[in-house]
């Protein structure tokens, strides 16, 4: 069986999977409420890069007037907050429903947003040095190659621009469904391993990939970023969470001036 990513078109599989999850009430596909948007206009807000820990506000600095790209950040959870705080917002996502949610929320609340359905594994459809800040919540677990994404983030950020990103720790991919035994070897790549693809299909989990910390952290450094801050987070549920074992990492990085 040929499991190459091109033949499988795994990004389309993921887009269709996420659209279905949203119809089923997926947590990360539910827009914030009107009340939360109004509170944000008053300066009361929080956003998530990873499952449970809000991003420190100081990671963003002054948001008003900044050009912010929400990379794989559709669903009207974070971008409405930044819009309420006075940012010029663009969101890119490969899920049609996530993009639709952003557009509908902006229309209801009366602000402008540029919402683009595109594949972040391809060159981003933006000019060089277009954005002041990129907000990239956990999503590159659905992508085979992350280093190309970090390079594109560097390209579209202005000198001195900030990238805040949430990434996986890869631990979720080595344990069984009950998170009690180590059953898989790394890397976890369903385009190369039929058993891993069967596991994902059984769990209706789309096409997911483990990434080493070399790919996640050193990939940003190789792209030209300086790592400024980081923190760890758990799944928010399950045995690993109960044991306080971190499975996600949030990072704040700066493009060198």
ChimeraX commands (.cxc) that place a marker at each C-alpha (Angstrom):
marker #1 position 0.00,0.00,0.00 radius 0.5
marker #1 position 1.38,3.41,-0.99 radius 0.5
marker #1 position 1.11,5.71,2.00 radius 0.5
marker #1 position 2.87,8.76,0.61 radius 0.5
marker #1 position 1.37,12.05,1.73 radius 0.5
marker #1 position 0.80,13.30,-1.84 radius 0.5
marker #1 position -1.14,10.19,-2.90 radius 0.5
marker #1 position -3.20,10.27,0.30 radius 0.5
marker #1 position -3.73,14.04,0.20 radius 0.5
marker #1 position -3.61,13.92,3.98 radius 0.5
marker #1 position -4.33,17.62,4.40 radius 0.5
marker #1 position -7.70,17.18,2.71 radius 0.5
marker #1 position -8.39,14.22,4.99 radius 0.5
marker #1 position -7.66,16.45,7.98 radius 0.5
marker #1 position -9.83,19.30,6.69 radius 0.5
marker #1 position -12.78,16.95,6.19 radius 0.5
marker #1 position -12.19,15.36,9.59 radius 0.5
marker #1 position -12.11,18.70,11.40 radius 0.5
marker #1 position -15.24,19.90,9.59 radius 0.5
marker #1 position -17.01,16.77,10.82 radius 0.5
marker #1 position -15.71,17.25,14.36 radius 0.5
marker #1 position -17.14,20.77,14.35 radius 0.5
marker #1 position -20.56,19.44,13.41 radius 0.5
marker #1 position -20.25,17.03,16.34 radius 0.5
marker #1 position -19.43,19.82,18.80 radius 0.5
marker #1 position -15.61,19.79,18.82 radius 0.5
marker #1 position -14.24,21.96,21.64 radius 0.5
marker #1 position -11.79,23.81,19.37 radius 0.5
marker #1 position -14.48,24.61,16.82 radius 0.5
marker #1 position -16.81,26.53,19.14 radius 0.5
marker #1 position -16.67,30.32,18.78 radius 0.5
marker #1 position -16.42,32.52,21.84 radius 0.5
marker #1 position -19.64,34.11,23.04 radius 0.5
marker #1 position -20.85,37.64,22.36 radius 0.5
marker #1 position -20.30,38.32,26.08 radius 0.5
marker #1 position -16.66,37.24,25.86 radius 0.5
marker #1 position -16.15,39.52,22.88 radius 0.5
marker #1 position -17.66,42.47,24.74 radius 0.5
marker #1 position -15.48,41.73,27.79 radius 0.5
marker #1 position -12.42,41.74,25.54 radius 0.5
marker #1 position -13.31,45.23,24.28 radius 0.5
marker #1 position -13.10,46.23,27.95 radius 0.5
marker #1 position -9.68,44.63,28.37 radius 0.5
marker #1 position -10.83,41.42,30.06 radius 0.5
marker #1 position -9.58,38.46,28.01 radius 0.5
marker #1 position -7.47,35.33,27.70 radius 0.5
marker #1 position -6.46,33.10,24.77 radius 0.5
marker #1 position -5.07,29.57,24.57 radius 0.5
marker #1 position -2.20,28.14,22.54 radius 0.5
marker #1 position -2.38,24.77,24.30 radius 0.5
marker #1 position -5.26,22.96,26.04 radius 0.5
marker #1 position -5.42,24.54,29.50 radius 0.5
marker #1 position -2.98,27.39,30.23 radius 0.5
marker #1 position -3.82,30.93,29.06 radius 0.5
marker #1 position -1.01,32.72,27.23 radius 0.5
marker #1 position 0.62,35.41,29.42 radius 0.5
marker #1 position -0.56,38.82,28.24 radius 0.5
marker #1 position 3.00,40.16,28.29 radius 0.5
marker #1 position 3.83,37.77,25.44 radius 0.5
marker #1 position 1.83,40.05,23.13 radius 0.5
marker #1 position 2.78,43.54,24.27 radius 0.5
marker #1 position 0.53,46.28,22.94 radius 0.5
marker #1 position -1.99,44.65,20.62 radius 0.5
marker #1 position -3.87,47.69,19.34 radius 0.5
marker #1 position -2.86,48.52,15.77 radius 0.5
marker #1 position -0.78,45.39,15.24 radius 0.5
marker #1 position -1.19,43.26,12.13 radius 0.5
marker #1 position -1.82,39.74,13.47 radius 0.5
marker #1 position -1.93,36.49,11.52 radius 0.5
marker #1 position -3.85,33.61,13.09 radius 0.5
marker #1 position -2.11,30.63,11.48 radius 0.5
marker #1 position -4.33,27.52,11.56 radius 0.5
marker #1 position -6.28,29.53,14.11 radius 0.5
marker #1 position -9.79,29.51,12.66 radius 0.5
marker #1 position -12.95,28.92,14.63 radius 0.5
marker #1 position -13.52,32.39,16.15 radius 0.5
marker #1 position -11.85,31.62,19.45 radius 0.5
marker #1 position -8.75,33.83,19.42 radius 0.5
marker #1 position -9.02,36.21,16.47 radius 0.5
marker #1 position -12.21,37.90,17.78 radius 0.5
marker #1 position -10.30,38.66,20.99 radius 0.5
marker #1 position -7.46,40.31,19.08 radius 0.5
marker #1 position -9.95,42.23,16.94 radius 0.5
marker #1 position -11.73,43.44,20.08 radius 0.5
marker #1 position -8.36,44.68,21.35 radius 0.5
marker #1 position -7.83,46.75,18.20 radius 0.5
marker #1 position -5.65,44.50,16.04 radius 0.5
marker #1 position -5.80,44.23,12.24 radius 0.5
marker #1 position -6.55,40.52,11.93 radius 0.5
marker #1 position -5.96,37.90,9.25 radius 0.5
marker #1 position -6.77,34.22,9.78 radius 0.5
marker #1 position -5.63,31.28,7.66 radius 0.5
marker #1 position -7.08,27.80,8.09 radius 0.5
marker #1 position -7.66,24.75,5.87 radius 0.5
marker #1 position -11.05,23.93,7.40 radius 0.5
marker #1 position -13.96,25.51,5.54 radius 0.5
marker #1 position -16.10,25.48,8.67 radius 0.5
marker #1 position -13.42,27.18,10.77 radius 0.5
marker #1 position -13.11,29.94,8.19 radius 0.5
marker #1 position -16.90,30.28,7.90 radius 0.5
marker #1 position -17.13,30.63,11.66 radius 0.5
marker #1 position -14.61,33.51,11.62 radius 0.5
marker #1 position -16.48,35.36,8.89 radius 0.5
marker #1 position -19.90,34.92,10.49 radius 0.5
marker #1 position -18.67,36.01,13.93 radius 0.5
marker #1 position -17.02,39.13,12.50 radius 0.5
marker #1 position -20.21,40.03,10.62 radius 0.5
marker #1 position -22.30,39.65,13.80 radius 0.5
marker #1 position -19.96,41.78,15.90 radius 0.5
marker #1 position -19.27,44.36,13.21 radius 0.5
marker #1 position -15.51,44.15,12.69 radius 0.5
marker #1 position -13.37,43.35,9.66 radius 0.5
marker #1 position -11.25,40.22,9.28 radius 0.5
marker #1 position -9.39,38.78,6.32 radius 0.5
marker #1 position -10.22,35.06,6.37 radius 0.5
marker #1 position -8.35,32.79,3.97 radius 0.5
marker #1 position -8.79,29.07,3.40 radius 0.5
marker #1 position -5.33,27.76,2.53 radius 0.5
marker #1 position -2.91,24.93,3.25 radius 0.5
marker #1 position -0.12,25.99,5.60 radius 0.5
marker #1 position 2.16,23.26,4.21 radius 0.5
marker #1 position 2.38,25.40,1.05 radius 0.5
marker #1 position 3.98,28.87,0.76 radius 0.5
marker #1 position 1.78,31.28,2.68 radius 0.5
marker #1 position -0.22,33.69,0.46 radius 0.5
marker #1 position 1.27,36.80,2.07 radius 0.5
marker #1 position 3.98,39.34,1.31 radius 0.5
marker #1 position 7.36,39.34,2.98 radius 0.5
marker #1 position 7.37,41.15,6.35 radius 0.5
marker #1 position 3.61,41.67,6.37 radius 0.5
marker #1 position 2.75,40.90,10.02 radius 0.5
marker #1 position 3.76,42.10,13.47 radius 0.5
marker #1 position 2.67,38.91,15.23 radius 0.5
marker #1 position 1.73,35.33,14.34 radius 0.5
marker #1 position -0.55,33.33,16.63 radius 0.5
marker #1 position -0.17,29.62,15.86 radius 0.5
marker #1 position -2.07,27.33,18.28 radius 0.5
marker #1 position -1.54,23.56,18.38 radius 0.5
marker #1 position -2.07,22.38,14.82 radius 0.5
marker #1 position 1.22,21.31,13.28 radius 0.5
marker #1 position 0.60,17.83,14.70 radius 0.5
marker #1 position -1.54,17.49,11.55 radius 0.5
marker #1 position 1.40,18.32,9.30 radius 0.5
marker #1 position 4.26,16.08,8.18 radius 0.5
marker #1 position 6.97,18.77,7.83 radius 0.5
marker #1 position 7.02,21.63,10.33 radius 0.5
marker #1 position 10.35,23.21,9.44 radius 0.5
marker #1 position 8.89,24.68,6.26 radius 0.5
marker #1 position 6.16,26.31,8.35 radius 0.5
marker #1 position 8.70,27.99,10.63 radius 0.5
marker #1 position 10.55,29.32,7.57 radius 0.5
marker #1 position 7.34,30.79,6.16 radius 0.5
marker #1 position 6.49,32.35,9.53 radius 0.5
marker #1 position 9.90,34.03,9.53 radius 0.5
marker #1 position 9.36,35.31,5.98 radius 0.5
marker #1 position 5.99,36.95,6.58 radius 0.5
marker #1 position 6.92,38.53,9.92 radius 0.5
marker #1 position 8.37,42.01,10.12 radius 0.5
marker #1 position 11.85,42.38,11.64 radius 0.5
marker #1 position 11.38,42.18,15.39 radius 0.5
marker #1 position 8.02,40.45,14.89 radius 0.5
marker #1 position 6.76,37.85,17.35 radius 0.5
marker #1 position 5.71,34.24,16.78 radius 0.5
marker #1 position 3.69,32.59,19.55 radius 0.5
marker #1 position 3.13,28.91,18.92 radius 0.5
marker #1 position 1.68,25.84,20.61 radius 0.5
marker #1 position 3.19,22.47,19.68 radius 0.5
marker #1 position 3.01,18.83,20.74 radius 0.5
marker #1 position 5.54,17.01,22.90 radius 0.5
marker #1 position 5.12,13.74,20.90 radius 0.5
marker #1 position 4.34,11.77,24.10 radius 0.5
marker #1 position 0.70,11.30,23.10 radius 0.5
marker #1 position 1.83,9.30,20.09 radius 0.5
marker #1 position 3.79,6.62,21.94 radius 0.5
marker #1 position 1.13,5.51,24.44 radius 0.5
marker #1 position -1.97,3.35,24.09 radius 0.5
marker #1 position -5.53,4.70,24.24 radius 0.5
marker #1 position -5.62,4.34,28.03 radius 0.5
marker #1 position -2.24,6.11,28.34 radius 0.5
marker #1 position -0.86,3.24,30.43 radius 0.5
marker #1 position 1.62,1.53,28.11 radius 0.5
marker #1 position 4.19,2.60,25.55 radius 0.5
marker #1 position 3.21,0.87,22.32 radius 0.5
marker #1 position 4.60,2.96,19.45 radius 0.5
marker #1 position 8.06,3.95,18.30 radius 0.5
marker #1 position 8.91,7.39,16.98 radius 0.5
marker #1 position 8.50,9.07,14.63 radius 0.5
marker #1 position 4.75,8.59,14.40 radius 0.5
marker #1 position 3.96,8.97,10.72 radius 0.5
marker #1 position 0.82,7.38,9.25 radius 0.5
marker #1 position 2.03,8.03,5.70 radius 0.5
marker #1 position 4.89,5.60,6.35 radius 0.5
marker #1 position 3.33,3.13,8.79 radius 0.5
marker #1 position 0.07,1.29,8.09 radius 0.5
marker #1 position -0.47,0.39,11.76 radius 0.5
marker #1 position -0.32,4.04,12.79 radius 0.5
marker #1 position -2.85,4.94,10.12 radius 0.5
marker #1 position -5.18,2.19,11.36 radius 0.5
marker #1 position -4.87,3.54,14.91 radius 0.5
marker #1 position -5.87,7.02,13.76 radius 0.5
marker #1 position -8.75,5.74,11.65 radius 0.5
marker #1 position -10.04,3.71,14.59 radius 0.5
marker #1 position -9.99,6.83,16.78 radius 0.5
marker #1 position -11.36,9.09,14.01 radius 0.5
marker #1 position -8.32,11.28,14.61 radius 0.5
marker #1 position -7.50,12.41,11.10 radius 0.5
marker #1 position -3.86,12.20,9.98 radius 0.5
marker #1 position -1.47,13.15,12.77 radius 0.5
marker #1 position 2.32,13.22,13.05 radius 0.5
marker #1 position 4.75,13.31,15.95 radius 0.5
marker #1 position 7.51,15.91,15.89 radius 0.5
marker #1 position 10.73,15.96,17.84 radius 0.5
marker #1 position 11.78,18.93,19.93 radius 0.5
marker #1 position 14.56,19.38,17.38 radius 0.5
marker #1 position 11.92,19.97,14.73 radius 0.5
marker #1 position 9.82,22.22,16.94 radius 0.5
marker #1 position 12.45,24.28,18.78 radius 0.5
marker #1 position 15.57,23.99,16.68 radius 0.5
marker #1 position 13.41,24.33,13.58 radius 0.5
marker #1 position 12.49,27.83,14.73 radius 0.5
marker #1 position 16.11,28.65,15.58 radius 0.5
marker #1 position 17.27,27.43,12.16 radius 0.5
marker #1 position 14.64,29.63,10.52 radius 0.5
marker #1 position 16.19,32.65,12.23 radius 0.5
marker #1 position 14.05,33.07,15.36 radius 0.5
marker #1 position 15.28,33.80,18.86 radius 0.5
marker #1 position 13.41,31.84,21.54 radius 0.5
marker #1 position 12.27,34.21,24.29 radius 0.5
marker #1 position 9.86,32.27,26.53 radius 0.5
marker #1 position 8.18,28.90,26.87 radius 0.5
marker #1 position 5.90,26.89,29.13 radius 0.5
marker #1 position 4.52,23.34,29.17 radius 0.5
marker #1 position 0.93,22.13,29.35 radius 0.5
marker #1 position -1.00,18.87,29.69 radius 0.5
marker #1 position -3.84,17.35,27.65 radius 0.5
marker #1 position -6.40,18.65,30.13 radius 0.5
marker #1 position -7.89,15.17,30.61 radius 0.5
marker #1 position -6.82,11.51,30.77 radius 0.5
marker #1 position -4.18,9.61,32.72 radius 0.5
marker #1 position -1.21,11.67,31.53 radius 0.5
marker #1 position -3.01,14.80,32.67 radius 0.5
marker #1 position -3.84,13.21,36.03 radius 0.5
marker #1 position -0.15,12.42,36.47 radius 0.5
marker #1 position 0.72,16.01,35.48 radius 0.5
marker #1 position 2.82,14.82,32.54 radius 0.5
marker #1 position 3.19,17.65,30.03 radius 0.5
marker #1 position 2.38,16.85,26.42 radius 0.5
marker #1 position 2.42,20.32,24.87 radius 0.5
marker #1 position 4.80,23.24,24.67 radius 0.5
marker #1 position 4.03,26.93,24.13 radius 0.5
marker #1 position 6.77,29.17,22.77 radius 0.5
marker #1 position 7.33,32.87,22.19 radius 0.5
marker #1 position 9.96,33.68,19.59 radius 0.5
marker #1 position 11.18,36.82,17.86 radius 0.5
marker #1 position 12.40,37.42,14.35 radius 0.5
marker #1 position 15.78,39.08,14.62 radius 0.5
marker #1 position 15.87,42.76,13.66 radius 0.5
marker link #1:1,2 radius 0.2
marker link #1:2,3 radius 0.2
marker link #1:3,4 radius 0.2
marker link #1:4,5 radius 0.2
marker link #1:5,6 radius 0.2
marker link #1:6,7 radius 0.2
marker link #1:7,8 radius 0.2
marker link #1:8,9 radius 0.2
marker link #1:9,10 radius 0.2
marker link #1:10,11 radius 0.2
marker link #1:11,12 radius 0.2
marker link #1:12,13 radius 0.2
marker link #1:13,14 radius 0.2
marker link #1:14,15 radius 0.2
marker link #1:15,16 radius 0.2
marker link #1:16,17 radius 0.2
marker link #1:17,18 radius 0.2
marker link #1:18,19 radius 0.2
marker link #1:19,20 radius 0.2
marker link #1:20,21 radius 0.2
marker link #1:21,22 radius 0.2
marker link #1:22,23 radius 0.2
marker link #1:23,24 radius 0.2
marker link #1:24,25 radius 0.2
marker link #1:25,26 radius 0.2
marker link #1:26,27 radius 0.2
marker link #1:27,28 radius 0.2
marker link #1:28,29 radius 0.2
marker link #1:29,30 radius 0.2
marker link #1:30,31 radius 0.2
marker link #1:31,32 radius 0.2
marker link #1:32,33 radius 0.2
marker link #1:33,34 radius 0.2
marker link #1:34,35 radius 0.2
marker link #1:35,36 radius 0.2
marker link #1:36,37 radius 0.2
marker link #1:37,38 radius 0.2
marker link #1:38,39 radius 0.2
marker link #1:39,40 radius 0.2
marker link #1:40,41 radius 0.2
marker link #1:41,42 radius 0.2
marker link #1:42,43 radius 0.2
marker link #1:43,44 radius 0.2
marker link #1:44,45 radius 0.2
marker link #1:45,46 radius 0.2
marker link #1:46,47 radius 0.2
marker link #1:47,48 radius 0.2
marker link #1:48,49 radius 0.2
marker link #1:49,50 radius 0.2
marker link #1:50,51 radius 0.2
marker link #1:51,52 radius 0.2
marker link #1:52,53 radius 0.2
marker link #1:53,54 radius 0.2
marker link #1:54,55 radius 0.2
marker link #1:55,56 radius 0.2
marker link #1:56,57 radius 0.2
marker link #1:57,58 radius 0.2
marker link #1:58,59 radius 0.2
marker link #1:59,60 radius 0.2
marker link #1:60,61 radius 0.2
marker link #1:61,62 radius 0.2
marker link #1:62,63 radius 0.2
marker link #1:63,64 radius 0.2
marker link #1:64,65 radius 0.2
marker link #1:65,66 radius 0.2
marker link #1:66,67 radius 0.2
marker link #1:67,68 radius 0.2
marker link #1:68,69 radius 0.2
marker link #1:69,70 radius 0.2
marker link #1:70,71 radius 0.2
marker link #1:71,72 radius 0.2
marker link #1:72,73 radius 0.2
marker link #1:73,74 radius 0.2
marker link #1:74,75 radius 0.2
marker link #1:75,76 radius 0.2
marker link #1:76,77 radius 0.2
marker link #1:77,78 radius 0.2
marker link #1:78,79 radius 0.2
marker link #1:79,80 radius 0.2
marker link #1:80,81 radius 0.2
marker link #1:81,82 radius 0.2
marker link #1:82,83 radius 0.2
marker link #1:83,84 radius 0.2
marker link #1:84,85 radius 0.2
marker link #1:85,86 radius 0.2
marker link #1:86,87 radius 0.2
marker link #1:87,88 radius 0.2
marker link #1:88,89 radius 0.2
marker link #1:89,90 radius 0.2
marker link #1:90,91 radius 0.2
marker link #1:91,92 radius 0.2
marker link #1:92,93 radius 0.2
marker link #1:93,94 radius 0.2
marker link #1:94,95 radius 0.2
marker link #1:95,96 radius 0.2
marker link #1:96,97 radius 0.2
marker link #1:97,98 radius 0.2
marker link #1:98,99 radius 0.2
marker link #1:99,100 radius 0.2
marker link #1:100,101 radius 0.2
marker link #1:101,102 radius 0.2
marker link #1:102,103 radius 0.2
marker link #1:103,104 radius 0.2
marker link #1:104,105 radius 0.2
marker link #1:105,106 radius 0.2
marker link #1:106,107 radius 0.2
marker link #1:107,108 radius 0.2
marker link #1:108,109 radius 0.2
marker link #1:109,110 radius 0.2
marker link #1:110,111 radius 0.2
marker link #1:111,112 radius 0.2
marker link #1:112,113 radius 0.2
marker link #1:113,114 radius 0.2
marker link #1:114,115 radius 0.2
marker link #1:115,116 radius 0.2
marker link #1:116,117 radius 0.2
marker link #1:117,118 radius 0.2
marker link #1:118,119 radius 0.2
marker link #1:119,120 radius 0.2
marker link #1:120,121 radius 0.2
marker link #1:121,122 radius 0.2
marker link #1:122,123 radius 0.2
marker link #1:123,124 radius 0.2
marker link #1:124,125 radius 0.2
marker link #1:125,126 radius 0.2
marker link #1:126,127 radius 0.2
marker link #1:127,128 radius 0.2
marker link #1:128,129 radius 0.2
marker link #1:129,130 radius 0.2
marker link #1:130,131 radius 0.2
marker link #1:131,132 radius 0.2
marker link #1:132,133 radius 0.2
marker link #1:133,134 radius 0.2
marker link #1:134,135 radius 0.2
marker link #1:135,136 radius 0.2
marker link #1:136,137 radius 0.2
marker link #1:137,138 radius 0.2
marker link #1:138,139 radius 0.2
marker link #1:139,140 radius 0.2
marker link #1:140,141 radius 0.2
marker link #1:141,142 radius 0.2
marker link #1:142,143 radius 0.2
marker link #1:143,144 radius 0.2
marker link #1:144,145 radius 0.2
marker link #1:145,146 radius 0.2
marker link #1:146,147 radius 0.2
marker link #1:147,148 radius 0.2
marker link #1:148,149 radius 0.2
marker link #1:149,150 radius 0.2
marker link #1:150,151 radius 0.2
marker link #1:151,152 radius 0.2
marker link #1:152,153 radius 0.2
marker link #1:153,154 radius 0.2
marker link #1:154,155 radius 0.2
marker link #1:155,156 radius 0.2
marker link #1:156,157 radius 0.2
marker link #1:157,158 radius 0.2
marker link #1:158,159 radius 0.2
marker link #1:159,160 radius 0.2
marker link #1:160,161 radius 0.2
marker link #1:161,162 radius 0.2
marker link #1:162,163 radius 0.2
marker link #1:163,164 radius 0.2
marker link #1:164,165 radius 0.2
marker link #1:165,166 radius 0.2
marker link #1:166,167 radius 0.2
marker link #1:167,168 radius 0.2
marker link #1:168,169 radius 0.2
marker link #1:169,170 radius 0.2
marker link #1:170,171 radius 0.2
marker link #1:171,172 radius 0.2
marker link #1:172,173 radius 0.2
marker link #1:173,174 radius 0.2
marker link #1:174,175 radius 0.2
marker link #1:175,176 radius 0.2
marker link #1:176,177 radius 0.2
marker link #1:177,178 radius 0.2
marker link #1:178,179 radius 0.2
marker link #1:179,180 radius 0.2
marker link #1:180,181 radius 0.2
marker link #1:181,182 radius 0.2
marker link #1:182,183 radius 0.2
marker link #1:183,184 radius 0.2
marker link #1:184,185 radius 0.2
marker link #1:185,186 radius 0.2
marker link #1:186,187 radius 0.2
marker link #1:187,188 radius 0.2
marker link #1:188,189 radius 0.2
marker link #1:189,190 radius 0.2
marker link #1:190,191 radius 0.2
marker link #1:191,192 radius 0.2
marker link #1:192,193 radius 0.2
marker link #1:193,194 radius 0.2
marker link #1:194,195 radius 0.2
marker link #1:195,196 radius 0.2
marker link #1:196,197 radius 0.2
marker link #1:197,198 radius 0.2
marker link #1:198,199 radius 0.2
marker link #1:199,200 radius 0.2
marker link #1:200,201 radius 0.2
marker link #1:201,202 radius 0.2
marker link #1:202,203 radius 0.2
marker link #1:203,204 radius 0.2
marker link #1:204,205 radius 0.2
marker link #1:205,206 radius 0.2
marker link #1:206,207 radius 0.2
marker link #1:207,208 radius 0.2
marker link #1:208,209 radius 0.2
marker link #1:209,210 radius 0.2
marker link #1:210,211 radius 0.2
marker link #1:211,212 radius 0.2
marker link #1:212,213 radius 0.2
marker link #1:213,214 radius 0.2
marker link #1:214,215 radius 0.2
marker link #1:215,216 radius 0.2
marker link #1:216,217 radius 0.2
marker link #1:217,218 radius 0.2
marker link #1:218,219 radius 0.2
marker link #1:219,220 radius 0.2
marker link #1:220,221 radius 0.2
marker link #1:221,222 radius 0.2
marker link #1:222,223 radius 0.2
marker link #1:223,224 radius 0.2
marker link #1:224,225 radius 0.2
marker link #1:225,226 radius 0.2
marker link #1:226,227 radius 0.2
marker link #1:227,228 radius 0.2
marker link #1:228,229 radius 0.2
marker link #1:229,230 radius 0.2
marker link #1:230,231 radius 0.2
marker link #1:231,232 radius 0.2
marker link #1:232,233 radius 0.2
marker link #1:233,234 radius 0.2
marker link #1:234,235 radius 0.2
marker link #1:235,236 radius 0.2
marker link #1:236,237 radius 0.2
marker link #1:237,238 radius 0.2
marker link #1:238,239 radius 0.2
marker link #1:239,240 radius 0.2
marker link #1:240,241 radius 0.2
marker link #1:241,242 radius 0.2
marker link #1:242,243 radius 0.2
marker link #1:243,244 radius 0.2
marker link #1:244,245 radius 0.2
marker link #1:245,246 radius 0.2
marker link #1:246,247 radius 0.2
marker link #1:247,248 radius 0.2
marker link #1:248,249 radius 0.2
marker link #1:249,250 radius 0.2
marker link #1:250,251 radius 0.2
marker link #1:251,252 radius 0.2
marker link #1:252,253 radius 0.2
marker link #1:253,254 radius 0.2
marker link #1:254,255 radius 0.2
marker link #1:255,256 radius 0.2
marker link #1:256,257 radius 0.2
view
